[in-house]
Amino acid sequence: MIPLVEAPIEQYCREHSTAPSALLQELEAYTIAHCAQSQMLTGPVEGALLRLLVQLTGARRILELGMFTGYSALSMAEALPADGKILSCDVDPQTTAIARSFFDRSPHGGKIEIRLGPALDTLAALESGREFDLVFMDADKENYIAYYDAVLPRLRPGGLVIADNVLWSGAVLHPQQQSDHAIVAFNTHVQLDPRVENVMLSVRDGVMLARKR
Ligand SMILES: C[S@@+](CC[C@H](N)C(=O)[O-])C[C@H]1O[C@@H](n2cnc3c(N)ncnc32)[C@H](O)[C@@H]1O
């Protein structure tokens, strides 16, 4: 897993990226103080990347798989125009309640709709024809290929899939656990997919960007 102590090079990246809002800083501190597995939170550098990608793509309709305490959702919501929307999925009612309490304090929180339940069920129940401009995948890694194949038909041409943790703390080089193999299989799946143009970034724990042709 991602180490809790920030490496000097990560700190340097953070110091040279646009700072998060005061509410995001508070959410990060709250999550670290109160939540097990607080290292799951995307954090300031990836949050800044997500904000930029939302703005650069002009996304208005975002789907998020894996919300946790809401850091990535709120980061993207802050970058969306006033009529932009995020549909965010998670299975954990406790972290979802924390996320909701922070969204309620943000002028951008109204852009985020939460769906509690397994993301594959949420995807299967979506209205036919519902499309997204950008999808951020950050839920359970074993389902990454299933998520990707479910969301790609709902992505508009030119839309972007962003998948987090694609380096899996380096385990992709020597996979042993089931989740290691799942990430390796996902990365190969995207790399071989003629429907997209993709790049793997070594930001934080690895971020795959795949643009639908
Ligand atoms: C890495 S965390 C997400 C971090 C979040 N994007 C952030 O920036 O703080 C992964 C989340 O996926 C959720 N999750 C796990 N399995 C899931 C599933 N089957 N469907 C939806 N969410 C799931 C977990 O409850 C957890 O909150």
The ligand as an ORCA input file, in Angstrom:
! r2SCAN-3c Opt
* xyz 0 1
  C      -9.176      4.248     -2.683
  S     -10.708      4.544     -1.929
  C     -11.307      5.924     -2.827
  C     -10.559      7.208     -2.490
  C     -11.240      8.461     -2.972
  N     -11.307      8.494     -4.413
  C     -10.545      9.671     -2.406
  O     -10.021     10.487     -3.150
  O     -10.503      9.817     -1.177
  C     -11.668      3.200     -2.506
  C     -13.132      3.257     -2.135
  O     -13.807      2.266     -2.919
  C     -14.878      1.786     -2.161
  N     -15.320      0.507     -2.716
  C     -14.789     -0.725     -2.514
  N     -15.478     -1.653     -3.175
  C     -16.476     -1.011     -3.819
  C     -17.522     -1.413     -4.674
  N     -17.698     -2.697     -5.005
  N     -18.362     -0.467     -5.149
  C     -18.203      0.831     -4.828
  N     -17.221      1.274     -4.031
  C     -16.370      0.380     -3.532
  C     -14.342      1.705     -0.743
  O     -15.410      1.723      0.191
  C     -13.450      2.938     -0.682
  O     -14.115      4.022     -0.077
*
